[in-house]
Amino acid sequence: MSTENDEFLARNVSALKMGDRSAFEYIYYCFVTRLYTFARKMVHNEDDAEEIVQEVFVKLWERRQFLDPAQNISGYLFKIAKNIVYNKARHQVHELAYGKYLSENEGTGNATEEQINYEELSHLLEEAFTTMPPTRKQVFVMSRIEGLSNSEIAQRLQTSNSNIENHINKALHDIRRKLERHKMI
């Protein structure tokens, strides 16, 4: 963007901060297509990408009073989108783990005990997931949540298959170690 456009965008961010709906619409139309493309590449699903973009703009409106017109609004919006994707991926990991737990323990125990175990397992998975380095977390999400092959991930991240395998193995090791320490496996 040119300096003139940057200044115009900063003025709109200032207006948005004060609750100006037309400034919000301007920012929306400036970024909606790029955010959708970004989200679509991350989640590989049109409906999920649309939902992510919608959430980004809901969060922008809800947090408008905290905006700093001097900061890069583009970076802010894309960071929100990335965080939403990672949060959704974490949620999917929890659901998968719980589904596996239920299928392995079907018909045993009681509902209260199962809920407590699930919550403990969910908390441990969350801890393991949040302590992973960003690249390892991204590779794990692409592999286990999005279902991409190692070669697809390697191509997207412009790295080797062995590097992707290494990240996945380390991510699984991190999760396994966390669960073993708490005697969950």
MODELLER restraints for C-alpha pairs under 7 A, 6 or more apart:
rsr = mdl.restraints
at = mdl.atoms
rsr.add(forms.Gaussian(group=physical.xy_distance, feature=features.Distance(at['CA:10:A'], at['CA:69:A']), mean=5.00, stdev=0.5))
rsr.add(forms.Gaussian(group=physical.xy_distance, feature=features.Distance(at['CA:10:A'], at['CA:70:A']), mean=6.69, stdev=0.5))
rsr.add(forms.Gaussian(group=physical.xy_distance, feature=features.Distance(at['CA:12:A'], at['CA:23:A']), mean=4.93, stdev=0.5))
rsr.add(forms.Gaussian(group=physical.xy_distance, feature=features.Distance(at['CA:13:A'], at['CA:23:A']), mean=6.94, stdev=0.5))
rsr.add(forms.Gaussian(group=physical.xy_distance, feature=features.Distance(at['CA:13:A'], at['CA:69:A']), mean=5.36, stdev=0.5))
rsr.add(forms.Gaussian(group=physical.xy_distance, feature=features.Distance(at['CA:14:A'], at['CA:69:A']), mean=5.54, stdev=0.5))
rsr.add(forms.Gaussian(group=physical.xy_distance, feature=features.Distance(at['CA:15:A'], at['CA:23:A']), mean=5.99, stdev=0.5))
rsr.add(forms.Gaussian(group=physical.xy_distance, feature=features.Distance(at['CA:16:A'], at['CA:23:A']), mean=5.30, stdev=0.5))
rsr.add(forms.Gaussian(group=physical.xy_distance, feature=features.Distance(at['CA:16:A'], at['CA:24:A']), mean=5.63, stdev=0.5))
rsr.add(forms.Gaussian(group=physical.xy_distance, feature=features.Distance(at['CA:16:A'], at['CA:64:A']), mean=6.35, stdev=0.5))
rsr.add(forms.Gaussian(group=physical.xy_distance, feature=features.Distance(at['CA:17:A'], at['CA:64:A']), mean=4.77, stdev=0.5))
rsr.add(forms.Gaussian(group=physical.xy_distance, feature=features.Distance(at['CA:17:A'], at['CA:65:A']), mean=4.76, stdev=0.5))
rsr.add(forms.Gaussian(group=physical.xy_distance, feature=features.Distance(at['CA:17:A'], at['CA:67:A']), mean=6.13, stdev=0.5))
rsr.add(forms.Gaussian(group=physical.xy_distance, feature=features.Distance(at['CA:18:A'], at['CA:65:A']), mean=6.80, stdev=0.5))
rsr.add(forms.Gaussian(group=physical.xy_distance, feature=features.Distance(at['CA:32:A'], at['CA:53:A']), mean=6.99, stdev=0.5))
rsr.add(forms.Gaussian(group=physical.xy_distance, feature=features.Distance(at['CA:35:A'], at['CA:53:A']), mean=6.26, stdev=0.5))
rsr.add(forms.Gaussian(group=physical.xy_distance, feature=features.Distance(at['CA:35:A'], at['CA:78:A']), mean=6.80, stdev=0.5))
rsr.add(forms.Gaussian(group=physical.xy_distance, feature=features.Distance(at['CA:36:A'], at['CA:49:A']), mean=5.90, stdev=0.5))
rsr.add(forms.Gaussian(group=physical.xy_distance, feature=features.Distance(at['CA:36:A'], at['CA:50:A']), mean=6.43, stdev=0.5))
rsr.add(forms.Gaussian(group=physical.xy_distance, feature=features.Distance(at['CA:36:A'], at['CA:53:A']), mean=5.99, stdev=0.5))
rsr.add(forms.Gaussian(group=physical.xy_distance, feature=features.Distance(at['CA:39:A'], at['CA:49:A']), mean=4.95, stdev=0.5))
rsr.add(forms.Gaussian(group=physical.xy_distance, feature=features.Distance(at['CA:39:A'], at['CA:52:A']), mean=6.81, stdev=0.5))
rsr.add(forms.Gaussian(group=physical.xy_distance, feature=features.Distance(at['CA:39:A'], at['CA:81:A']), mean=6.94, stdev=0.5))
rsr.add(forms.Gaussian(group=physical.xy_distance, feature=features.Distance(at['CA:40:A'], at['CA:46:A']), mean=6.21, stdev=0.5))
rsr.add(forms.Gaussian(group=physical.xy_distance, feature=features.Distance(at['CA:40:A'], at['CA:49:A']), mean=4.97, stdev=0.5))
rsr.add(forms.Gaussian(group=physical.xy_distance, feature=features.Distance(at['CA:43:A'], at['CA:49:A']), mean=6.62, stdev=0.5))
rsr.add(forms.Gaussian(group=physical.xy_distance, feature=features.Distance(at['CA:43:A'], at['CA:146:A']), mean=6.51, stdev=0.5))
rsr.add(forms.Gaussian(group=physical.xy_distance, feature=features.Distance(at['CA:52:A'], at['CA:81:A']), mean=6.44, stdev=0.5))
rsr.add(forms.Gaussian(group=physical.xy_distance, feature=features.Distance(at['CA:52:A'], at['CA:84:A']), mean=6.68, stdev=0.5))
rsr.add(forms.Gaussian(group=physical.xy_distance, feature=features.Distance(at['CA:53:A'], at['CA:81:A']), mean=6.97, stdev=0.5))
rsr.add(forms.Gaussian(group=physical.xy_distance, feature=features.Distance(at['CA:56:A'], at['CA:77:A']), mean=6.67, stdev=0.5))
rsr.add(forms.Gaussian(group=physical.xy_distance, feature=features.Distance(at['CA:56:A'], at['CA:80:A']), mean=6.03, stdev=0.5))
rsr.add(forms.Gaussian(group=physical.xy_distance, feature=features.Distance(at['CA:56:A'], at['CA:81:A']), mean=5.86, stdev=0.5))
rsr.add(forms.Gaussian(group=physical.xy_distance, feature=features.Distance(at['CA:89:A'], at['CA:141:A']), mean=6.25, stdev=0.5))
rsr.add(forms.Gaussian(group=physical.xy_distance, feature=features.Distance(at['CA:89:A'], at['CA:145:A']), mean=6.32, stdev=0.5))
rsr.add(forms.Gaussian(group=physical.xy_distance, feature=features.Distance(at['CA:90:A'], at['CA:126:A']), mean=7.00, stdev=0.5))
rsr.add(forms.Gaussian(group=physical.xy_distance, feature=features.Distance(at['CA:92:A'], at['CA:145:A']), mean=6.88, stdev=0.5))
rsr.add(forms.Gaussian(group=physical.xy_distance, feature=features.Distance(at['CA:94:A'], at['CA:122:A']), mean=5.61, stdev=0.5))
rsr.add(forms.Gaussian(group=physical.xy_distance, feature=features.Distance(at['CA:98:A'], at['CA:118:A']), mean=6.23, stdev=0.5))
rsr.add(forms.Gaussian(group=physical.xy_distance, feature=features.Distance(at['CA:124:A'], at['CA:178:A']), mean=6.74, stdev=0.5))
rsr.add(forms.Gaussian(group=physical.xy_distance, feature=features.Distance(at['CA:124:A'], at['CA:179:A']), mean=6.78, stdev=0.5))
rsr.add(forms.Gaussian(group=physical.xy_distance, feature=features.Distance(at['CA:125:A'], at['CA:175:A']), mean=6.64, stdev=0.5))
rsr.add(forms.Gaussian(group=physical.xy_distance, feature=features.Distance(at['CA:128:A'], at['CA:174:A']), mean=6.36, stdev=0.5))
rsr.add(forms.Gaussian(group=physical.xy_distance, feature=features.Distance(at['CA:128:A'], at['CA:175:A']), mean=5.53, stdev=0.5))
rsr.add(forms.Gaussian(group=physical.xy_distance, feature=features.Distance(at['CA:128:A'], at['CA:178:A']), mean=6.43, stdev=0.5))
rsr.add(forms.Gaussian(group=physical.xy_distance, feature=features.Distance(at['CA:129:A'], at['CA:137:A']), mean=6.86, stdev=0.5))
rsr.add(forms.Gaussian(group=physical.xy_distance, feature=features.Distance(at['CA:136:A'], at['CA:167:A']), mean=5.15, stdev=0.5))
rsr.add(forms.Gaussian(group=physical.xy_distance, feature=features.Distance(at['CA:136:A'], at['CA:168:A']), mean=6.95, stdev=0.5))
rsr.add(forms.Gaussian(group=physical.xy_distance, feature=features.Distance(at['CA:136:A'], at['CA:171:A']), mean=6.39, stdev=0.5))
rsr.add(forms.Gaussian(group=physical.xy_distance, feature=features.Distance(at['CA:139:A'], at['CA:164:A']), mean=6.81, stdev=0.5))
rsr.add(forms.Gaussian(group=physical.xy_distance, feature=features.Distance(at['CA:139:A'], at['CA:167:A']), mean=6.65, stdev=0.5))
rsr.add(forms.Gaussian(group=physical.xy_distance, feature=features.Distance(at['CA:139:A'], at['CA:168:A']), mean=6.66, stdev=0.5))
rsr.add(forms.Gaussian(group=physical.xy_distance, feature=features.Distance(at['CA:140:A'], at['CA:168:A']), mean=5.70, stdev=0.5))
rsr.add(forms.Gaussian(group=physical.xy_distance, feature=features.Distance(at['CA:140:A'], at['CA:171:A']), mean=6.65, stdev=0.5))
rsr.add(forms.Gaussian(group=physical.xy_distance, feature=features.Distance(at['CA:142:A'], at['CA:148:A']), mean=5.74, stdev=0.5))
rsr.add(forms.Gaussian(group=physical.xy_distance, feature=features.Distance(at['CA:142:A'], at['CA:153:A']), mean=6.85, stdev=0.5))
rsr.add(forms.Gaussian(group=physical.xy_distance, feature=features.Distance(at['CA:143:A'], at['CA:149:A']), mean=6.38, stdev=0.5))
rsr.add(forms.Gaussian(group=physical.xy_distance, feature=features.Distance(at['CA:150:A'], at['CA:161:A']), mean=5.88, stdev=0.5))
rsr.add(forms.Gaussian(group=physical.xy_distance, feature=features.Distance(at['CA:150:A'], at['CA:164:A']), mean=6.13, stdev=0.5))
rsr.add(forms.Gaussian(group=physical.xy_distance, feature=features.Distance(at['CA:150:A'], at['CA:165:A']), mean=6.86, stdev=0.5))
rsr.add(forms.Gaussian(group=physical.xy_distance, feature=features.Distance(at['CA:151:A'], at['CA:161:A']), mean=5.67, stdev=0.5))
rsr.add(forms.Gaussian(group=physical.xy_distance, feature=features.Distance(at['CA:154:A'], at['CA:160:A']), mean=5.44, stdev=0.5))
rsr.add(forms.Gaussian(group=physical.xy_distance, feature=features.Distance(at['CA:154:A'], at['CA:161:A']), mean=5.49, stdev=0.5))
rsr.add(forms.Gaussian(group=physical.xy_distance, feature=features.Distance(at['CA:154:A'], at['CA:164:A']), mean=6.19, stdev=0.5))
rsr.add(forms.Gaussian(group=physical.xy_distance, feature=features.Distance(at['CA:179:A'], at['CA:185:A']), mean=5.92, stdev=0.5))
